[in-house]
Amino acid sequence: MKKIITTSKAPAPIGPYNQAILSGNTLYTSGQIAFNPETGALVLDSIEEETKQVMENLKEVLAAAEMTFENVIKTSIFISDMNNFGKINAVYGEYFNEETAPARETVEVANLPKFVNVEISAIAVK
């Protein structure tokens, strides 16, 4: 059975999907982009600030399921320009303990929703 996970502390979905689904002990998050949930505006001042907002949004979705980044076992990172990988990776790394960091893939894509530069999703287990 699946349980819909929602929080007002992360951006509301902009289509027919939910912020996350909890199935048993496994949480599947939708991809997060850099919407500030308080203002509804995109945070695009720099790739670092954009990535930080994405990670903060993910943190809030995890919290709504009573989880943290320590529960994350897999992430998917989609970026519009592989030249930003180092800067994105540096911010991303601030949210994980390197010794217990999740599995991950990072993929460059042609476009992302709202033409943002980075989108990240996660799978977490209690």
N, CA, C and O of each residue as an XYZ file, in Angstrom:
504
protein
N       0.843     -1.182      0.000
C       0.000      0.000      0.000
C       0.884      1.240      0.000
O       1.940      1.262      0.632
N       0.452      2.250     -0.701
C       1.252      3.460     -0.756
C       0.606      4.588      0.031
O      -0.616      4.689      0.144
N       1.473      5.425      0.565
C       1.018      6.588      1.323
C       1.583      7.831      0.637
O       2.779      7.903      0.356
N       0.729      8.789      0.376
C       1.136     10.048     -0.242
C       1.791     10.926      0.824
O       1.230     11.123      1.902
N       2.965     11.445      0.523
C       3.683     12.335      1.432
C       3.632     13.750      0.860
O       4.021     13.979     -0.286
N       3.157     14.685      1.657
C       3.107     16.084      1.235
C       3.542     16.990      2.381
O       3.388     16.658      3.556
N       4.082     18.129      2.011
C       4.440     19.148      2.993
C       4.351     20.518      2.340
O       4.675     20.682      1.163
N       3.917     21.479      3.101
C       3.880     22.859      2.603
C       5.268     23.498      2.667
O       5.464     24.608      2.172
N       6.236     22.796      3.278
C       7.589     23.330      3.409
C       8.453     23.050      2.185
O       9.626     23.422      2.147
N       7.870     22.395      1.187
C       8.535     22.164     -0.100
C       7.541     22.573     -1.186
O       6.338     22.639     -0.937
N       8.042     22.846     -2.378
C       7.142     23.301     -3.446
C       6.035     22.296     -3.756
O       6.260     21.086     -3.766
N       4.855     22.814     -4.006
C       3.735     21.972     -4.413
C       4.002     21.443     -5.822
O       4.664     22.112     -6.615
N       3.502     20.264     -6.139
C       3.674     19.729     -7.489
C       3.094     20.673     -8.542
O       2.106     21.367     -8.302
N       3.727     20.682     -9.700
C       3.246     21.518    -10.812
C       2.649     20.660    -11.920
O       2.601     21.070    -13.080
N       2.198     19.473    -11.554
C       1.597     18.555    -12.508
C       0.920     17.416    -11.762
O       0.748     17.484    -10.545
N       0.536     16.370    -12.484
C      -0.176     15.244    -11.869
C       0.778     14.258    -11.179
O       0.964     13.133    -11.642
N       1.368     14.691    -10.085
C       2.262     13.844     -9.297
C       2.255     14.343     -7.861
O       1.678     15.391     -7.572
N       2.888     13.607     -6.965
C       2.995     13.979     -5.562
C       4.448     14.238     -5.204
O       5.355     13.827     -5.927
N       4.668     14.920     -4.087
C       6.031     15.204     -3.650
C       6.798     13.927     -3.358
O       7.993     13.839     -3.640
N       6.119     12.936     -2.793
C       6.757     11.653     -2.504
C       5.700     10.595     -2.249
O       4.553     10.894     -1.917
N       6.121      9.351     -2.414
C       5.277      8.197     -2.126
C       6.055      7.295     -1.177
O       7.214      6.962     -1.428
N       5.403      6.903     -0.084
C       5.975      5.947      0.850
C       5.305      4.608      0.580
O       4.084      4.480      0.676
N       6.109      3.622      0.245
C       5.613      2.271      0.002
C       6.358      1.344      0.950
O       7.550      1.090      0.775
N       5.655      0.844      1.947
C       6.326      0.077      2.997
C       7.277      0.998      3.737
O       6.859      2.028      4.265
N       8.539      0.641      3.781
C       9.557      1.474      4.428
C      10.365      2.303      3.435
O      11.341      2.951      3.814
N       9.964      2.285      2.166
C      10.736      2.959      1.126
C      10.020      4.212      0.641
O       8.836      4.185      0.305
N      10.765      5.307      0.614
C      10.244      6.589      0.156
C      10.826      6.906     -1.210
O      12.038      6.822     -1.413
N       9.966      7.268     -2.140
C      10.368      7.689     -3.482
C       9.980      9.153     -3.635
O       8.794      9.481     -3.640
N      10.959     10.029     -3.760
C      10.631     11.447     -3.910
C      10.537     11.803     -5.381
O      11.214     11.212     -6.222
N       9.705     12.757     -5.675
C       9.711     13.353     -7.009
C      10.931     14.252     -7.111
O      11.485     14.686     -6.101
N      11.339     14.524     -8.335
C      12.457     15.431     -8.534
C      12.125     16.808     -8.000
O      11.023     17.318     -8.199
N      13.082     17.398     -7.326
C      12.910     18.742     -6.785
C      13.738     19.724     -7.606
O      14.876     19.446     -7.985
N      13.137     20.871     -7.868
C      13.860     21.977     -8.497
C      13.881     23.130     -7.498
O      13.352     23.008     -6.393
N      14.476     24.216     -7.874
C      14.778     25.289     -6.917
C      13.652     26.293     -6.697
O      13.900     27.498     -6.663
N      12.432     25.818     -6.548
C      11.349     26.712     -6.142
C      11.486     27.002     -4.657
O      11.668     26.085     -3.857
N      11.401     28.258     -4.290
C      11.320     28.626     -2.885
C       9.856     28.424     -2.491
O       8.984     29.093     -3.044
N       9.563     27.522     -1.552
C       8.167     27.231     -1.222
C       7.436     28.397     -0.567
O       6.207     28.452     -0.607
N       8.166     29.322      0.031
C       7.521     30.472      0.681
C       7.105     31.534     -0.327
O       6.055     32.160     -0.175
N       7.925     31.741     -1.358
C       7.638     32.796     -2.330
C       7.098     32.268     -3.657
O       6.472     33.008     -4.416
N       7.341     30.995     -3.931
C       6.951     30.434     -5.219
C       7.893     30.806     -6.342
O       7.681     30.409     -7.488
N       8.941     31.568     -6.026
C       9.904     32.000     -7.042
C      11.031     30.985     -7.174
O      11.380     30.295     -6.216
N      11.587     30.906     -8.363
C      12.762     30.069     -8.573
C      13.992     30.773     -8.018
O      14.125     31.990     -8.138
N      14.885     30.009     -7.413
C      16.149     30.534     -6.889
C      17.221     30.209     -7.925
O      17.705     29.080     -8.004
N      17.582     31.211     -8.713
C      18.518     31.001     -9.815
C      19.695     31.973     -9.768
O      20.342     32.216    -10.786
N      19.974     32.533     -8.582
C      21.038     33.526     -8.446
C      22.399     32.973     -8.829
O      23.205     33.676     -9.438
N      22.664     31.717     -8.477
C      23.911     31.034     -8.839
C      23.612     29.546     -8.815
O      22.616     29.121     -8.230
N      24.464     28.750     -9.444
C      24.234     27.309     -9.437
C      24.342     26.760     -8.023
O      23.672     25.783     -7.688
N      25.175     27.373     -7.190
C      25.284     26.931     -5.804
C      24.000     27.204     -5.032
O      23.515     26.333     -4.310
N      23.445     28.407     -5.176
C      22.193     28.748     -4.481
C      21.032     27.909     -5.009
O      20.160     27.491     -4.247
N      21.030     27.672     -6.296
C      19.979     26.837     -6.887
C      20.050     25.417     -6.317
O      19.031     24.854     -5.919
N      21.248     24.846     -6.279
C      21.424     23.494     -5.751
C      21.057     23.434     -4.277
O      20.430     22.471     -3.835
N      21.438     24.448     -3.512
C      21.095     24.483     -2.088
C      19.582     24.464     -1.906
O      19.079     23.744     -1.044
N      18.842     25.246     -2.706
C      17.376     25.262     -2.592
C      16.800     23.892     -2.933
O      15.872     23.428     -2.270
N      17.338     23.246     -3.955
C      16.889     21.899     -4.313
C      17.088     20.949     -3.134
O      16.185     20.190     -2.782
N      18.272     20.996     -2.525
C      18.563     20.106     -1.402
C      17.701     20.424     -0.184
O      17.278     19.514      0.530
N      17.439     21.704      0.058
C      16.554     22.077      1.173
C      15.134     21.577      0.915
O      14.456     21.140      1.844
N      14.683     21.637     -0.326
C      13.360     21.107     -0.660
C      13.314     19.605     -0.417
O      12.350     19.093      0.154
N      14.358     18.898     -0.851
C      14.420     17.455     -0.596
C      14.428     17.154      0.895
O      13.774     16.214      1.347
N      15.170     17.953      1.661
C      15.237     17.768      3.108
C      13.844     17.856      3.731
O      13.509     17.070      4.616
N      13.040     18.800      3.276
C      11.681     18.966      3.817
C      10.763     17.818      3.420
O       9.920     17.399      4.213
N      10.914     17.307      2.211
C      10.103     16.154      1.797
C      10.492     14.937      2.632
O       9.624     14.192      3.087
N      11.786     14.734      2.834
C      12.241     13.635      3.696
C      11.683     13.792      5.114
O      11.208     12.824      5.708
N      11.739     15.000      5.646
C      11.252     15.253      7.001
C       9.758     14.948      7.115
O       9.301     14.455      8.147
N       9.004     15.238      6.064
C       7.566     14.955      6.088
C       7.294     13.462      6.217
O       6.221     13.054      6.662
N       8.272     12.650      5.823
C       8.163     11.194      5.960
C       8.944     10.697      7.179
O       9.185      9.499      7.330
N       9.334     11.636      8.043
C      10.111     11.332      9.244
C      11.437     10.657      8.907
O      11.837      9.677      9.535
N      12.110     11.217      7.893
C      13.412     10.723      7.464
C      14.385     11.892      7.325
O      13.994     13.057      7.377
N      15.654     11.554      7.147
C      16.706     12.543      6.905
C      17.554     12.061      5.734
O      17.273     11.019      5.143
N      18.587     12.821      5.403
C      19.493     12.403      4.338
C      20.224     11.115      4.698
O      20.713     10.418      3.809
N      20.308     10.790      5.975
C      20.930      9.519      6.378
C      20.120      8.321      5.895
O      20.666      7.226      5.761
N      18.819      8.508      5.630
C      17.973      7.432      5.136
C      18.073      7.239      3.627
O      17.600      6.233      3.098
N      18.676      8.184      2.939
C      18.719      8.145      1.474
C      19.699      7.066      1.003
O      20.852      7.018      1.431
N      19.203      6.198      0.102
C      20.051      5.135     -0.434
C      20.412      5.361     -1.905
O      21.339      4.732     -2.415
N      19.688      6.256     -2.592
C      19.929      6.492     -4.015
C      19.432      7.869     -4.391
O      18.346      8.273     -3.975
N      20.207      8.590     -5.167
C      19.752      9.858     -5.724
C      19.968      9.855     -7.232
O      20.811      9.132     -7.763
N      19.191     10.672     -7.889
C      19.353     10.919     -9.321
C      19.477     12.427     -9.499
O      18.633     13.193     -9.034
N      20.532     12.834    -10.174
C      20.775     14.262    -10.411
C      20.730     14.502    -11.911
O      21.438     13.852    -12.681
N      19.900     15.432    -12.307
C      19.790     15.831    -13.704
C      20.273     17.268    -13.805
O      19.781     18.145    -13.095
N      21.234     17.510    -14.687
C      21.776     18.858    -14.836
C      21.772     19.264    -16.302
O      21.909     18.426    -17.194
N      21.614     20.549    -16.534
C      21.541     21.051    -17.908
C      22.910     21.309    -18.521
O      23.023     21.471    -19.737
N      23.954     21.350    -17.693
C      25.297     21.628    -18.197
C      26.319     20.916    -17.311
O      26.502     21.279    -16.150
N      26.981     19.905    -17.863
C      27.945     19.121    -17.091
C      29.096     19.981    -16.574
O      29.795     19.570    -15.648
N      29.305     21.153    -17.144
C      30.333     22.060    -16.638
C      30.015     22.550    -15.224
O      30.904     23.035    -14.524
N      28.757     22.428    -14.803
C      28.356     22.820    -13.440
C      28.496     21.681    -12.438
O      28.206     21.865    -11.256
N      28.933     20.513    -12.888
C      28.987     19.341    -12.020
C      29.766     19.589    -10.730
O      29.285     19.238     -9.652
N      30.933     20.172    -10.811
C      31.768     20.394     -9.627
C      31.085     21.264     -8.590
O      31.140     20.968     -7.397
N      30.446     22.328     -9.031
C      29.767     23.233     -8.102
C      28.538     22.569     -7.490
O      28.279     22.723     -6.296
N      27.784     21.838     -8.294
C      26.606     21.118     -7.800
C      27.051     20.058     -6.805
O      26.461     19.917     -5.734
N      28.087     19.315     -7.157
C      28.587     18.241     -6.305
C      29.071     18.768     -4.957
O      28.880     18.115     -3.931
N      29.696     19.944     -4.952
C      30.193     20.529     -3.699
C      29.031     20.833     -2.748
O      29.112     20.534     -1.557
N      27.960     21.421     -3.265
C      26.792     21.734     -2.417
C      26.108     20.432     -1.993
O      25.793     20.252     -0.817
N      25.881     19.539     -2.934
C      25.257     18.245     -2.653
C      26.008     17.528     -1.528
O      25.392     16.972     -0.619
N      27.326     17.543     -1.595
C      28.159     16.857     -0.619
C      28.016     17.381      0.798
O      28.315     16.665      1.754
N      27.564     18.620      0.949
C      27.360     19.194      2.286
C      26.202     18.519      3.034
O      26.093     18.659      4.253
N      25.354     17.804      2.330
C      24.168     17.197      2.921
C      24.353     15.718      3.280
O      23.467     15.107      3.878
N      25.493     15.153      2.917
C      25.728     13.733      3.155
C      27.061     13.515      3.849
O      28.012     14.273      3.660
N      27.109     12.463      4.659
C      28.357     11.976      5.226
C      29.018     11.159      4.114
O      28.421     10.207      3.611
N      30.215     11.512      3.734
C      30.866     10.858      2.598
C      30.962      9.342      2.769
O      30.859      8.602      1.792
N      31.156      8.881      3.996
C      31.302      7.444      4.248
C      29.999      6.673      4.077
O      30.018      5.474      3.799
N      28.861      7.357      4.243
C      27.563      6.683      4.119
C      26.707      7.297      3.015
O      25.490      7.113      2.995
N      27.333      8.016      2.110
C      26.601      8.678      1.022
C      25.874      7.638      0.166
O      26.324      6.498      0.050
N      24.749      8.037     -0.431
C      23.966      7.093     -1.230
C      24.612      6.797     -2.580
O      25.545      7.477     -3.008
N      24.095      5.773     -3.232
C      24.415      5.536     -4.638
C      23.816      6.700     -5.430
O      22.891      7.364     -4.965
N      24.355      6.942     -6.640
C      23.888      8.120     -7.377
C      24.247      8.003     -8.846
O      25.221      7.352     -9.223
N      23.428      8.655     -9.666
C      23.829      8.929    -11.036
C      23.616     10.399    -11.294
O      22.722     11.027    -10.727
N      24.459     10.942    -12.165
C      24.336     12.340    -12.578
C      24.299     12.341    -14.102
O      25.194     11.810    -14.760
N      23.253     12.946    -14.647
C      23.025     12.902    -16.077
C      22.810     14.307    -16.607
O      22.037     15.079    -16.040
N      23.490     14.641    -17.692
C      23.230     15.911    -18.374
C      22.043     15.706    -19.309
O      21.975     14.723    -20.046
N      21.109     16.656    -19.264
C      19.904     16.586    -20.080
C      19.756     17.866    -20.903
O      20.368     18.887    -20.592
N      18.949     17.800    -21.940
C      18.764     18.962    -22.815
C      18.010     20.091    -22.119
O      18.377     21.259    -22.239
N      16.957     19.735    -21.394
C      16.143     20.727    -20.688
C      15.540     20.099    -19.442
O      15.386     18.882    -19.343
N      15.203     20.964    -18.496
C      14.522     20.564    -17.275
C      13.280     21.439    -17.105
O      13.168     22.475    -17.761
N      12.339     21.039    -16.233
C      11.154     21.871    -16.028
C      11.525     23.319    -15.693
O      12.461     23.575    -14.936
N      10.787     24.237    -16.260
C      10.999     25.670    -16.035
C      12.408     26.110    -16.467
O      12.868     27.189    -16.092
N      13.082     25.271    -17.251
C      14.433     25.558    -17.762
C      15.434     25.831    -16.651
O      16.329     26.663    -16.798
N      15.270     25.104    -15.509
C      16.223     25.215    -14.409
C      17.507     24.482    -14.783
O      17.589     23.853    -15.838
N      18.495     24.567    -13.919
C      19.806     23.977    -14.188
C      20.043     22.645    -13.501
O      20.935     21.893    -13.894
N      19.243     22.341    -12.464
C      19.449     21.089    -11.716
C      18.122     20.600    -11.128
O      17.294     21.389    -10.674
N      17.947     19.279    -11.152
C      16.804     18.623    -10.518
C      17.345     17.361     -9.846
O      18.157     16.637    -10.423
N      16.885     17.107     -8.621
C      17.381     15.957     -7.868
C      16.203     15.207     -7.247
O      15.293     15.816     -6.684
N      16.233     13.880     -7.358
C      15.255     13.027     -6.694
C      15.992     12.040     -5.813
O      17.206     11.878     -5.938
N      15.261     11.373     -4.915
C      15.902     10.459     -3.973
C      14.993      9.279     -3.666
O      13.770      9.345     -3.784
N      15.652      8.199     -3.267
C      14.974      7.032     -2.704
C      15.561      6.864     -1.307
O      16.779      6.866     -1.135
N      14.695      6.720     -0.319
C      15.146      6.588      1.071
C      14.424      5.414      1.732
O      13.318      5.044      1.339
N      15.074      4.838      2.741
C      14.504      3.686      3.445
C      14.600      3.932      4.946
O      15.629      4.388      5.444
N      13.517      3.625      5.663
C      13.510      3.744      7.135
C      14.237      2.563      7.739
O      14.348      2.465      8.961
